[in-house]
Amino acid sequence: MSRRMRGFTLIEVLLATVLLAAGLALALTTLRAATATVQRGETLAQRSERMRAVEGFLRRRIASATPVGFQLDPVTGEAVRFIGEPQRIRFVADLPNYLGQGGPHLHDIAVDGTGATSRLTVAFALVLAGETVELPDPRPPEPLVDDLAELRLRYRGFAADGTLGDWQEQWGPSTSLPLQVAIDIASDSAGSWPAMVITLPQGTGELPGGEIAP
């Protein structure tokens, strides 16, 4: 009877405690690893979704560019319908109702800031009778890429033989739209984005004065 009622020894209690602590530590480590994996997955998913949203926005907006003037060329007096620069692009397109009041608006997509504070933004301004209307309370630029590392814009039109010309770093100020716009984006969080080549359905590929791209 006394043998059956014998309790645990101190060594057995310590051993059980050590085993329990090791099991809890292993479980906690596994839980932390699983949580970190889920968080990384969610971050990657959010980043990918943001990239797809920005790419889709740029494709839809640039492809919807129309040959509507938004200012006058001070030299020629002609209506400027498109200005393309290495890190800035301006054109007119109808603004969707979910972004504002609709109608023709100047789209100004450009790099804002320098260095670590660089970001890609888009600003909208109403266009009436070939001129940009300055509102008393303008809408601030909308951020597209907050951690922009690099942006490169290029433009393409017709060559002299009627084929597609070489990519140009500059387009205009022009009375006509290019045929294609290429966009290369890199961000600090996602690295280099997939290259985009956007075709403008209303682009003629002619430079100012009826010239054509080399």
N, C-alpha and C positions, 0 to 999 in steps of 0.2 A: 504494500500500500504506500509506504513512504517513497518507494522508487517511482511509482506511477505519479505521484503528486510533486515530483521534483520540478522546479522552475528552470528558466533559461540561465545560463551562465553569463557572466559579464562579457566574455569573448564573443558568445553567440549574439548578444544584443548589439555589441559594437559592429560585428560583421553585418548584421541585418541593417543597421543604420547606414553603414558605408554603401551597401548594395542599393539601398533606397535612395541615398543621395546621388549615386552614380546614375541610377535610372532617371531621376528627376532632371539631372544635368543634361543627360542625353535627350530627354524629351524636350527640354527648354531649347537646346541647340537646334534640334530638328524643327521646332516651332518657329524659331527665329529665322532659320534658313528658308522655310516655306513662306513666311511672311515677306522676307526680302525678295524672294522669287516672284511672288504675286505683285509686290510693289513695282519691281522692275518691269514686269509684264504690262501692268497698267500704265506705267510711264511711257513705255514703247508704243503701246496702243494709242495713247493720247497724242504722242508726238506724230505717229503715222497718220492719225485722223486729222490733225492740224495741217500736216503737209498736204494731204489730199484736198482739204478744204481750200487752202491757199492756192494750190495749183488749179483747182477747178474754177475758183474765182477769177484768177488771172486769165485763164483760157477763155472763159465766157465773156469777160469784159473786153479784152483786146480783140477777140473775134467779132464782137458786136460794134467795133468802131465804124463810124459813118463819116463821109466826106462833108462834114459841116464845119464851117469856120468858127473859130473862137477868139480870134484877134486879127489885126491887120499887120502885114509886113511893113515896117517903117520905110523900107527902101523901095519896094515895088508897089506898095499899096494894095497888094492882093490879099485875099483871105488866107490865113494860115489854118490848115486843117490837121496837121500832124507835126509833132516835134519829137524826134527820137535822139537820145543821147546815151552814152555808155551806162549811166546810172540813173536815168530819168526818162520817162515817156509821157507824152501828153496827147490826148485825142478826145473826141466827143463821141459819146454813146448815150443811148436812152438809159436812164437810171431806173432799175426795178423799183416797184412800189415799196418793197420791204426795206429799201435803203433810203427812201425819202419820198418826195412828192412826184417822182417820175419825170418824164420829159428829157430833152437833151441836156446833158451835163458834161462839163469838162472833167475828165479823169486825169489826175496828176499822180502818177505812181513814181516814187522817188526814194532815195536813201536819206534818212534823217539822222543826224548826228555823225560822230566819227569814232573810230577805234572801238573800244569795248562797249560804247553806248550806241553803236550804229543799229538802226532798225529800218525795215522796209515799211513804208506807209502809203496810203492812198487818200487823196483829198478830192472832194467833189465841189463843183461850182456851177451854178445855173448859167446856161447859154441862151441868149435871146438876140435875134437879128444879127447873128454873126459876132457877137461880143459877149465876153464873160461878165456876168452881173456880180458885183461885190455886195453881199448882203451885210446889214449892220451887225448881225450876230452870226458869223460864219461857223459852220460845223467844223470842229477840229479834225485833223487827219486821223484816219483809222489805222491802227497798227496791223500789219500782216505778219511780219517776222520780227520778233523782239530782239533776238540774239543774232542779228545778221553778221556774218563774217565776210561775205563777198557777194557782189551782184554784178553781172555782166549782161548787157542788152546789146543785141545786134539786129540788123535789118537787111532785108533782101528784096531786090527788084529785078527787072528785066535787064539782060545784057544787050549789047548792040546787035547781036545776031538773033535776038528774040528768045533766047534761052534764059534760064535763071542765072542771074549774076552772082558775084561773090558777096559774102556777108560784109556789111558796112557797120562801122562803129557809130556813125552819125546819119540821121535822116531828117533833112529839113533844117530850119522851118520850111515846110512844104505845103503846096496846095493839094497834094495827092497823098494817098496812103501807100505804104509798102505792101508787097505781096505776103511777106512772112516776117515774123518777129521771133527771135530766139532768146530764151531766158536761161541763164545759169545762176543758180542760187546755192550758197553754202552758209550754214548756220553753225554756231558753236555747239549746240546740243545734238544736231543730227548730221553734221558733216555736209558733204556735197549732196544736193538733191538731184533727182532724175532730171536730165536736160529736157527743156520744153521747146518745141517749135510750133508756133501758132500761125495758122493761115488766116488772112483777113479776106473774107469774101468780097468786100467792096474795095480792096486794094488794087491799084493800077500799076504800081511799080515804077512810076515816073517821078523823077526828081524835079525841083523847081525849074521853070523855063522849058519844060518838055524834055529835059535830059533824061537819060536812062543810066542806071547803075552800071559801072564797069564790070 
